[in-house]
Amino acid sequence: MAKLQIISTFSNKPYAASEALWHEFAHRAAEAGHTIEISLTGKASATQRTSKLREAGCLLKFRKAWPDSRLGYLSQKTWEKSFAGIALRSTLSPTADLCLINVGTLIEAAMEPYSSYLLNLKQPFSLIVHNNPEIRQYSRKILDKLRIILSKALRVYFVSERLWKNTEEQLLQQISGGEVVRNPVNLENIGPEPWPTENCLKLAIVGRWNAWVKGQVRALHALSNPRWKDRNWSLSLFGSGSDARLIQKAADFYGLSDRVHLVGFVDNIRKDIWNSHHLLLMPSMLEGMPLTLVEAMLCGRPAVVSDVGGARELVRDGFNGFLAGSPFANQIEDALERMWQAKEQLPELGQQAYKDAQAYKPLDAGKQFLDQLMLSLNI
């Protein structure tokens, strides 16, 4: 049996979708008899998910949690540049067979305290990378760190092929240990929902209310085109975040407030979203492999998505959804127009979306990833 160490760099909230894979992996590894040690944010100390990890026999090491304020942010950055590395090294075992570090975005691997920890680590380590913005230009210092860390890593697991190849383009370095890994989905039951009978075409944007990243304002700009004025449609926005006022202001600005509804967060995406909505609209600027897209397709819903991250690896334009060439209003509007002209075929596209997502979805993401990782260790 192996002694495995997991470090999650996520610290903004107790949990995010990028945490799902390592959580399932930890459970499967513990069930198989491996020793699991986990470093995670103190904000996750009281969650039900964390309790289940503890019950499974995982040894949890919580890092210092900082308040959600400007002062808290500045204090956290000072801590990370000074004492966080010492604290991380002192709380984690130096004898692990493998360290697995889960990063939301690639740059986190080059930031303190994680870069120093990885650069000085004597044991093998691997990374899971969930995002790496294509538009990001790294400094020479960051590039040098990333090149060393990724070449030193035993494996680098990317959630999409495009994410992997984009990273090689940015670094101008081949990542020989790169592999693609698939995230679990947040659905208890898999199968297409009955197609809604309502004549009004109901669109849904699902994701945190961060307009720059998720593109809600650009979507409203696209839908303000005069040809959408007399069409029978509505848009619901599900999620939460700091840009609620901005999104509502955009709806008012573009004269769409009677059609656009900020619903908020829901627990059951199948019942609360896809039971009543026809289509996913995903105008994101940045994505890795969007789980929201996979889940919508598994519910039998086609999507209009910007061609970022792994979207093209799932969406085939005109067959199971529609691709916008870029995450900007004119391209989103072009894709929406193609969708509208094919609206009578949307139920069939939804059925195809379900079949394609079903073929993509891992049967047991945690077990599959455990097998990949053990193979890399020759265990």
Sequence and secondary structure as in RCSB ss.txt:
>XXXX:A:sequence
MAKLQIISTFSNKPYAASEALWHEFAHRAAEAGHTIEISLTGKASATQRTSKLREAGCLLKFRKAWPDSRLGYLS
QKTWEKSFAGIALRSTLSPTADLCLINVGTLIEAAMEPYSSYLLNLKQPFSLIVHNNPEIRQYSRKILDKLRIIL
SKALRVYFVSERLWKNTEEQLLQQISGGEVVRNPVNLENIGPEPWPTENCLKLAIVGRWNAWVKGQVRALHALSN
PRWKDRNWSLSLFGSGSDARLIQKAADFYGLSDRVHLVGFVDNIRKDIWNSHHLLLMPSMLEGMPLTLVEAMLCG
RPAVVSDVGGARELVRDGFNGFLAGSPFANQIEDALERMWQAKEQLPELGQQAYKDAQAYKPLDAGKQFLDQLML
SLNI
>XXXX:A:secstr
  EEEEEE   SSS  GGGHHHHHHHHHHHHTT EEEEEEEGGGTTSHHHHHHHHTT EEEEE    SSHHHHHH
HHHHHHHTHHHHHHHHS TT SEEEEEESSGGGGGSTTHHHHHHH  S EEEEE    TT    HHHHHHHHHHH
HH SEEEESSHHHHHHHHHHHTS  TTEEE     S SS S       SSEEEEEES S HHHH HHHHHHHHTS
GGGTTS EEEEEE   TTHHHHHHHHHHTT TTTEEEEE  S HIIIIITT  EEEE  S  SS HHHHHHHHTT
  EEEES TTGGGT  BTTTEEEESSSSHHHHHHHHHHHHHTGGGHHHHHHHHHHHHHHHS SSHHHHHHHHHHH
HTT 
